């Protein structure tokens, strides 16, 4: 386990480098963050942190730069001490305002961007992994009903299906209960495999079952890009390293390429 003094020094280096994008020296740490420690003590600890892989040194006379390992430790451990009650309450307010998973992803991304001043990326789970909570058939007119699938993630999808004219509201309600009992807790992918078996063992209106299959397939195939929410990307330009327009363009191009890659459907090989 890392000593507390090393952790505090590493925390100071990460935070200063994020703000300035300039390698951090021992004098900077002593002057701005840990005035009770001498520069020599901080230098020795920084040397140890470099050997441990948390810091790197661009050249001999430069200060230190945090490594990816340092950022991971900062997020996992060092941020625990920086809890902010107002920010936590603001986050809860965002969550209270939403009722579905899509809204939650959008609000979460917005809240993170506003509270951190950074860009935020939130991706919902693949819809094929969502499990069915209820299936409802709502009569619309003679021989026509609204099929509603509600998942455990709060995502709701619906489609119109043709049904037998002999099915009234009571019959549709009974079918809804039967379908919910049979498919509750099943993933959308599982439902598609079980429908044929269900049609044989528990006869129902075939058009209803076809509607479930079509809607399940539609949800399962939803493009990953549709479930990715990005907010606050303009905040990136506020950081000192991106005052250089060439670096900013390079970052934005890399970001755009990543989003394109995410949006491409998986191809079988």
URGI-V449567 format. One record per helix or strand of 2 or more residues. SS is the DSSP state (H for helix, E for strand). FROM is the first residue (numbers start at 1). LEN is the number of residues. If there is no record, write none. Layout:
# URGI-V449567
ss = [SS SS]
from = [FROM FROM]
len = [LEN LEN]
This chain:
# URGI-V449567
ss = [H H H E E H H H H E H E E E H H H H E H H H]
from = [4 26 39 55 64 68 78 85 101 120 127 131 144 156 169 188 206 224 228 233 240 245]
len = [17 7 13 2 3 9 5 12 16 4 3 11 8 7 15 14 15 4 4 6 3 19]
